[in-house]
Amino acid sequence: MLNAVFSIVAVGGTFDEFHKGHRALLEKAFEVGENVMIGLCTDDFVEKMEKPHVIAPFAVRLEELKGFLRKNRWLKRAEIVPLHDPYGPALTNKTIKTLVVSKETEPVACEINERRKADNLPPLEIIVIEMIMAEKPGPISTTRIRCLEIDHEGRLLRQ
């Protein structure tokens, strides 16, 4: 049953090594949004981020994301757009009303609202989800998964 509050919600990320934290972010977006615009970081944008590990190519990340959406029957409610910068369409798109972000990316959401305000656009509602914790110490992250410290569910692989 659809209990959406907002017509269009936006969310973004690299979505590399698709894990429990990514699922939580998207689940919240589809819980509060009738339709969800998902920004997926391009390979060029990822390169500028200077991540401490290899990132899967855009096409691979896109297929993993689509697989998750398909499994949850959300594909028809989703629009996946390439993200070339941290802001994406949320900066200028007037149909987006809400952003769903993790605690880690909340500052970017606040910056988007400041920039929208400067352009005389209404601010976006910001819904922040807490980071999903691993068995310890700290949150689930792609970096920790790539370093073989935890698995995609946050279980420790080594002490």
C-alpha positions, 0 to 999 in steps of 0.5 A, spaced: 500 500 500 502 506 498 503 511 503 506 516 499 507 524 502 510 527 497 509 526 489 517 527 487 522 525 492 530 525 490 535 521 492 543 520 490 549 516 491 554 512 488 551 506 490 557 502 489 557 495 492 550 495 493 549 494 501 544 495 507 545 502 508 543 503 500 537 499 501 535 503 507 536 510 504 532 507 498 526 504 502 525 511 506 525 514 499 519 510 496 516 510 503 515 517 503 515 518 495 510 517 490 515 517 485 523 517 486 528 520 482 535 517 483 541 520 482 547 515 480 554 518 480 557 518 473 564 515 472 567 522 471 564 524 478 566 518 482 573 520 479 573 527 482 571 524 489 578 521 489 575 515 493 580 510 497 578 504 493 576 502 486 569 503 484 565 499 479 563 502 473 556 506 472 553 500 468 555 495 473 552 500 479 546 501 474 544 494 473 545 493 481 540 498 482 535 496 477 535 489 480 534 492 487 528 496 484 525 491 480 525 486 486 521 491 490 517 493 484 519 500 484 522 500 477 516 504 474 516 509 480 523 510 479 527 515 474 534 514 474 538 520 472 546 521 472 549 525 477 555 529 474 556 533 481 553 533 488 547 537 487 544 534 480 537 536 478 535 538 486 538 544 485 534 547 479 528 542 478 521 545 481 518 538 481 522 535 486 519 537 493 523 532 498 530 530 499 532 523 502 539 523 505 544 519 510 546 523 516 553 523 512 550 527 506 546 532 510 550 538 509 550 537 501 542 537 502 543 544 506 547 547 501 542 545 496 537 549 499 541 555 500 543 555 493 535 554 491 534 560 496 539 564 492 535 562 486 528 564 489 526 557 489 523 554 495 527 549 499 526 542 499 524 538 505 530 534 507 529 527 510 535 524 514 536 517 515 541 515 520 547 511 518 546 503 518 551 501 523 555 495 522 557 490 527 562 495 530 566 499 529 562 504 525 557 505 519 556 500 513 560 503 508 563 501 501 570 503 503 569 498 509 566 492 504 572 493 499 577 493 504 574 486 506 572 488 513 565 487 513 560 484 508 554 488 505 550 486 511 555 489 516 557 483 519 565 483 521 569 479 516 575 480 520 577 483 527 
